[in-house]
Amino acid sequence: MQISAAVMRSLAIAAISALTIHTPTGAEPVRCCVAVSRARVEVPILDFKLQRKNPPCVKAIIFVTAKRQYCIDPRQSWAQEKIKELVLSKKTTTVTPT
């Protein structure tokens, strides 16, 4: 039985983005990306966040969609282009007070 690459990629992204890391003291859990994907996000991206490396969290671009968040490798050229597109879109839709 062979599983398609797209299905495997989707499962990997779901597993990565759903991780919750607990602090050593057992206090409030920290939600962050502990791994990243190189797969292109195929659903509409509404926003993004940049995550700095702070173990166990890794450097990542977090793309926000209507249903979830995706942890993406910041070295991916498609992800960098998407950020530029989102920033430009925000600039053109922002109304400046007069």
N, C-alpha and C positions, 0 to 999 in steps of 0.2 A: 504494500500500500504506500503510495507516494503522496506526500502533502505538498501543495504548491508553495513556492517561495513567498508569495504574497500573504498566504495564511500564516506561515511561520513568522514572517516579519511582523504581522499584526499581533500575534501572540507574544512575541518578544517585547514589542513596544508596550503592550498592556501590562506585562509583568514588571517591566522597568518602572513605568510611571505609577504603579500602584504600591510601590514599596514604602513602608513606614519604618523609620529607624528610631529606636528608643534610646534615650540618653543613658549613660552609664549609671546615673543616680536613680533611674527608674522614674524620673519626673516626666513632665509633658513630652509626648513623642515629637520628634522633629521630622517634618515631611520635606524631603528633598530628593534630588536625583542622585542616586548612587552609581548609576551607569547611564550611558547614552546610546542612542540609536543613530544610524546613518540613513535610515529609511526616510523617504520623502513623505510628508504628511499630506494625504490626499483629500482630507475634508477641509472646509473653509477655516482659515486661521483668523481669529478675532483679535488677538493680542499676543504679546510675548513678554517674558521676563528673562533677565540674565542672572545666572547663578554663578557665583565665584566658588572656587575650590576651597573647601573647609571640611576636611575629613570628618565623617565618612562621605560627605557631599562632594560631588565632582563638578568641574567647570562644565556648564551646560547652557543651552538656550532652551527655555521652557515655552513651547508654543501652546497657547490657550485656544481651545475650540469650544463650541457650544456644549459639548458633553464631557470633555476631559482635557487633560494636559499631557503633552508629549515632551520627553527629555531627549534633546537632539544634540549631537556633536557640533560644537560651535565652529569647527573647521570646515564644515560642509558648505560649499559655495552656494548651493540652492537656499540654504538656511540664511546665509548672510544677505542674499538678494531679497528674500522674503522680509527680513527686518527692515531693509531700506524701503521697500514697498509700503510696509505698515507705518513707518515713521513719516513718509511722504504723505500717505493717506490721512494721518492724524493732523498734519500741518495744514492741509487743504480743507479739512472739515472744521477746523477750529475757528470760531468767530471771535474776532478781536473787538473789545468794547470801544465805543467812540465817545 
